């Protein structure tokens, strides 16, 4: 929708095809984001799009250790993605975008013809999109079909996840919870994102797990009664961006481009920026009659996020090799001063900042020893 907003703002014809019957559904996103991130997307969430603007703490658990971060300076909010996505759609429509719901895309093909210009022979042509409402033609195609576009290329980066909307007395309106357990949630974690006192989004994800069973065990482990109001199951992507976002006149954005964070699979900010940059590059390409300018999208996105994503991918590779004992030892190396420093200066949209503070501190040597001990246990199966 953000890409459509940018394209429509230039007076260009743009259609958005949404296969579901409602914009913003199914809602499989936790919706946790910083206010600064949302503002960078050119959005001010409406009151009904904000479920919780009172997040003060983040409690992080390993199997037997924990620490708490003060999150007030990061100014986090929990979005109702259904309401927020509709707000973005309204912006796009006001800029001229045509939105078609319950319109499934079946295939895309290209009719070729080459012309000679000042640069070289270019394949211009046009795309033929076959949909449930008939065939459409377009000069440019923005692929925002989500993880479905990635599955056909690589399944190794997919994890199964489940997220339920839950009513339970143990959900604290002010506190996000994250629990690491290598045995129960290999490669990921369990989470609780509060939307109000006694209400929130509770989920799990992991490699080769039964997400429904794992989430039931997590909820039951709380030891108090709870009610499930809504269930959502969806794969998440944790392997970072695809190599190229632009091929001819096709631009791939968001989940389809792997623009979600390798550590948390969150992507409101990084995917949103992708949509904006793609829309702006397309506009400029048409204005200048130069398709090479489409590649500005890829170049500009990587200039913002490549360093961050490279660090997060490295962190993921390290964490996936740790057993629970090593995770506990890793938590034990983090000092109170480091926690306070991260609380004061951490950036929610760029997690590697906090990581660098830990790994670049005196705790770095202790962490290195923890990793070495873990590799020895793996080697000798201790």
C-alpha positions in Angstrom: 0.0 0.0 0.0 2.9 2.4 0.7 4.3 1.7 -2.7 0.9 2.4 -4.2 0.6 5.6 -2.3 4.0 6.8 -3.7 3.1 5.8 -7.3 -0.4 7.3 -7.1 0.9 10.6 -5.7 2.6 11.2 -9.1 -0.7 10.9 -10.9 0.1 7.4 -12.3 -2.4 4.7 -12.7 -1.9 2.0 -10.0 -4.1 -1.0 -9.0 -3.6 -3.0 -5.7 -4.8 -6.6 -5.9 -5.7 -8.1 -2.4 -6.6 -11.7 -2.4 -8.3 -11.6 1.0 -11.8 -10.3 1.6 -10.6 -7.5 3.9 -7.5 -5.3 4.0 -5.3 -6.1 6.9 -6.5 -9.7 7.4 -5.4 -12.2 8.4 -3.4 -10.3 11.1 -0.4 -12.4 11.8 1.9 -9.6 12.9 2.6 -8.7 16.6 2.3 -5.1 15.7 5.1 -3.9 18.0 6.9 -0.9 16.5 8.5 2.4 17.5 6.7 5.7 17.0 9.8 7.1 15.1 9.6 4.1 12.7 6.0 4.8 11.9 6.7 8.5 11.4 9.4 7.6 9.0 6.8 5.8 6.9 4.8 9.1 6.7 2.1 7.8 9.0 0.5 9.0 12.2 -1.6 6.1 13.4 -5.2 6.9 14.2 -6.5 6.3 17.7 -8.3 3.0 16.7 -5.0 1.7 15.1 -3.1 1.9 18.4 -3.9 -0.9 20.8 -1.3 0.0 23.4 0.9 3.0 23.8 2.1 2.3 27.3 4.9 -0.2 26.8 7.5 0.4 29.5 9.5 -2.8 29.9 10.7 -5.9 28.1 11.4 -9.0 30.1 13.8 -11.4 28.4 14.0 -15.0 29.6 16.4 -17.9 29.0 15.5 -21.3 30.5 16.7 -20.3 34.0 17.9 -16.6 33.7 16.2 -13.3 32.9 16.8 -9.6 32.7 14.5 -6.6 32.2 15.0 -3.7 29.9 13.4 -0.3 30.4 11.7 0.5 27.0 10.2 3.9 27.8 12.8 5.8 25.8 12.2 3.7 22.7 8.6 4.9 22.6 6.9 1.7 21.5 3.3 1.2 20.5 1.3 -1.9 19.6 -0.6 -1.5 16.4 -3.9 -3.1 15.4 -2.6 -4.1 12.0 -6.1 -4.5 10.5 -6.9 -0.9 11.4 -3.5 0.4 10.5 -3.4 -1.3 7.1 -6.8 0.2 6.3 -5.4 3.6 7.2 -2.5 3.1 4.8 -4.9 1.9 2.2 -7.0 5.0 2.6 -3.9 7.1 2.1 -3.2 5.2 -1.1 -6.7 5.5 -2.4 -6.7 9.3 -1.8 -3.5 9.5 -3.9 -5.3 7.7 -6.8 -4.7 4.0 -6.2 -7.5 1.5 -7.1 -7.9 -1.2 -4.5 -9.5 -4.5 -5.4 -10.2 -7.0 -2.6 -10.9 -10.7 -3.0 -9.0 -10.5 -6.3 -6.5 -13.4 -6.6 -3.6 -13.3 -9.0 -3.2 -16.5 -10.9 -0.2 -15.8 -13.2 2.0 -13.2 -14.7 3.5 -13.2 -18.2 5.2 -10.7 -20.4 4.6 -9.7 -24.0 8.0 -8.8 -25.4 9.1 -6.1 -27.8 12.5 -4.3 -27.9 13.2 -0.7 -28.8 16.4 1.1 -29.3 17.1 4.2 -27.1 20.1 6.2 -26.1 21.3 3.5 -23.8 20.9 0.2 -25.6 18.3 -2.2 -26.8 15.8 -2.6 -24.0 12.9 -5.0 -23.6 9.9 -2.8 -22.9 6.8 -4.8 -23.5 4.1 -5.1 -20.9 2.9 -7.6 -18.3 -0.3 -9.6 -18.5 -1.7 -10.4 -15.1 -4.4 -13.2 -14.9 -6.6 -12.7 -11.9 -9.9 -14.0 -10.6 -11.5 -10.9 -12.1 -10.0 -11.4 -15.6 -6.8 -10.3 -17.2 -5.1 -7.0 -16.6 -2.1 -5.3 -18.4 0.5 -3.1 -16.8 3.9 -1.6 -17.7 5.4 -2.3 -14.2 4.7 -5.0 -11.6 5.3 -4.6 -7.9 5.4 -8.0 -6.2 4.1 -7.7 -2.6 2.7 -11.3 -2.4 4.4 -12.0 0.9 6.3 -15.2 1.9 4.5 -17.1 -0.8 6.9 -15.6 -3.3 9.9 -16.9 -1.3 8.7 -20.4 -0.7 9.2 -21.5 -4.3 12.9 -20.5 -4.1 14.0 -21.4 -0.6 12.2 -23.1 2.3 15.2 -23.2 4.6 14.5 -19.7 5.9 10.9 -20.5 6.9 9.8 -21.2 10.5 6.4 -22.2 11.6 4.6 -19.8 13.9 1.4 -19.5 15.8 0.0 -16.4 17.4 -3.2 -16.2 19.5 -5.1 -13.3 20.9 -5.4 -14.2 24.5 -7.3 -13.0 27.6 -5.3 -13.9 30.7 -4.6 -12.3 34.2 -0.8 -12.7 33.8 -0.6 -10.3 30.8 0.8 -7.0 32.0 -0.2 -4.0 29.9 3.3 -2.4 30.4 5.5 -5.4 29.7 6.5 -7.3 26.6 7.9 -10.8 27.3 10.3 -12.9 25.2 11.4 -16.4 26.2 14.2 -18.3 24.6 14.3 -22.1 24.9 16.5 -24.0 22.4 14.6 -27.2 23.0 11.1 -25.9 22.8 11.5 -23.1 20.2 14.7 -23.9 18.2 15.8 -21.0 16.2 13.3 -18.6 17.7 11.4 -17.8 20.9 8.0 -17.4 22.5 6.5 -13.9 23.0 3.8 -12.0 24.7 2.8 -8.5 23.4 0.2 -6.8 25.6 -2.7 -4.9 24.0 -4.2 -4.1 27.4 -4.2 -5.3 31.0 -5.1 -9.0 30.8 -5.1 -9.1 27.0 -2.5 -9.6 24.4 -0.9 -11.4 21.4 0.9 -14.6 22.5 2.9 -16.6 20.1 5.7 -19.0 19.4 7.9 -19.9 16.4 10.6 -22.4 15.8 12.3 -24.8 13.4 10.5 -28.1 12.8 8.0 -27.6 15.6 4.3 -28.1 15.9 3.5 -24.4 16.6 0.0 -25.1 17.9 1.2 -27.7 20.4 4.2 -25.5 21.5 2.0 -22.5 22.1 -0.5 -24.6 24.1 2.4 -25.8 26.3 3.6 -22.2 26.7 0.2 -20.9 27.7 -0.4 -23.9 30.1 3.0 -23.2 31.7 1.8 -19.9 33.0 -0.3 -21.9 35.6 -3.4 -19.7 35.3 -6.6 -19.8 33.3 -6.7 -18.1 30.0 -9.1 -17.7 27.1 -8.2 -17.8 23.4 -10.1 -15.3 21.3 -8.4 -15.7 18.0 -5.9 -18.0 16.4 -3.5 -17.3 13.5 -0.9 -19.7 12.0 1.6 -18.4 9.5 5.2 -19.1 8.4 7.8 -16.4 9.1 11.0 -15.6 7.2 14.4 -15.3 9.0 17.1 -15.6 6.3 17.3 -11.9 5.3 16.7 -10.3 1.9 16.8 -11.9 -1.5 19.8 -11.0 -3.6 18.1 -8.7 -6.1 14.8 -6.7 -5.7 14.6 -5.5 -9.3 14.3 -7.6 -12.5 13.4 -5.8 -15.7 10.2 -3.9 -14.7 9.4 -6.1 -11.7 10.1 -4.8 -8.2 9.8 -7.1 -5.2 9.0 -5.6 -1.8 8.3 -6.5 1.8 8.0 -10.1 2.9 8.3 -11.2 -0.7 11.8 -9.6 -0.8 12.8 -11.1 2.6 12.9 -7.6 4.2 11.9 -8.8 7.6 14.5 -8.9 10.5 16.4 -12.1 10.7 16.2 -12.1 14.5 12.5 -11.3 15.2 10.9 -11.6 11.7 9.5 -8.1 12.3 9.1 -5.9 9.3 6.7 -3.0 9.7 9.5 -0.5 9.4 12.0 -2.3 7.1 9.3 -3.6 4.7 7.4 -0.3 4.8 10.6 1.6 3.8 11.0 -0.9 1.0 7.6 -0.1 -0.3 8.2 3.6 -0.2 11.6 3.4 -1.9 10.2 1.1 -4.6 7.3 3.5 -5.3 9.7 6.5 -5.5 12.1 4.7 -7.8 9.3 3.7 -10.1 8.0 7.3 -10.2 11.4 8.6 -11.0 12.0 6.0 -13.7 8.8 7.0 -15.5 9.5 10.7 -15.1 13.0 10.3 -16.6 12.0 7.6 -19.0 14.9 5.5 -17.7 14.4 2.0 -16.3 17.8 1.9 -14.8 16.6 4.2 -12.1 14.4 1.4 -10.8 17.6 0.0 -9.3 17.8 3.0 -7.0 15.2 1.2 -4.9 17.5 -1.7 -4.2 20.6 0.5 -3.7 18.8 2.8 -1.3 17.2 0.0 0.8 20.6 -1.7 1.2 22.3 1.5 2.1 19.9 1.8 5.0 19.6 -1.8 6.1 22.5 -3.9 4.8 24.8 -3.3 7.7 22.1 -4.0 10.2 20.8 -7.2 8.5 24.3 -8.6 8.1 24.9 -8.2 11.8 21.6 -9.8 12.7 22.2 -12.7 10.3 25.5 -13.3 12.0 23.9 -13.2 15.4 21.2 -15.7 14.2 23.9 -18.1 13.1 25.6 -17.9 16.5 22.4 -18.2 18.5 21.1 -21.2 16.5 24.2 -23.2 17.6 23.7 -22.6 21.3 22.1 -25.1 23.6 20.1 -24.0 26.7 23.1 -24.2 29.0 25.0 -21.8 26.7 22.0 -19.5 26.5 21.8 -19.3 30.3 25.6 -18.6 30.5 25.2 -15.9 27.8 22.5 -14.2 29.9 24.7 -14.4 32.9 27.4 -12.4 31.2 25.2 -9.3 30.7 25.8 -6.8 33.5 23.4 -4.4 35.1 25.3 -1.5 33.7 25.0 -2.9 30.2 21.3 -3.4 30.6 20.9 0.2 31.8 23.0 1.5 28.8 20.9 -0.5 26.3 17.7 0.8 27.9 18.9 4.4 27.5 20.3 4.2 24.1 18.9 1.2 22.3 17.1 1.6 19.0 14.1 -0.7 18.4 14.4 -0.4 14.7 18.1 -1.3 14.6 18.7 -4.2 17.1 22.4 -4.6 16.3 23.1 -1.4 18.2 22.3 -3.1 21.5 24.2 -6.2 20.3 27.3 -4.2 19.6 27.2 -2.7 23.1 27.2 -6.2 24.7 29.8 -7.8 22.4 32.0 -4.8 22.5 32.1 -4.6 26.2 34.2 -6.4 28.8 31.6 -9.2 28.7 32.8 -10.0 25.2 35.5 -12.4 26.5 33.1 -14.2 28.8 30.7 -14.5 25.8 33.5 -16.0 23.7 34.2 -18.5 26.4 30.6 -19.5 26.5 30.5 -20.0 22.8 33.7 -22.1 22.9 32.3 -24.3 25.8 29.1 -24.8 23.7 31.1 -25.9 20.7 33.0 -28.4 22.8 29.8 -29.9 24.1 28.4 -30.2 20.5 31.7 -31.8 19.4 31.8 -34.4 22.1 28.0 -34.7 22.6 28.3 -33.9 26.3 
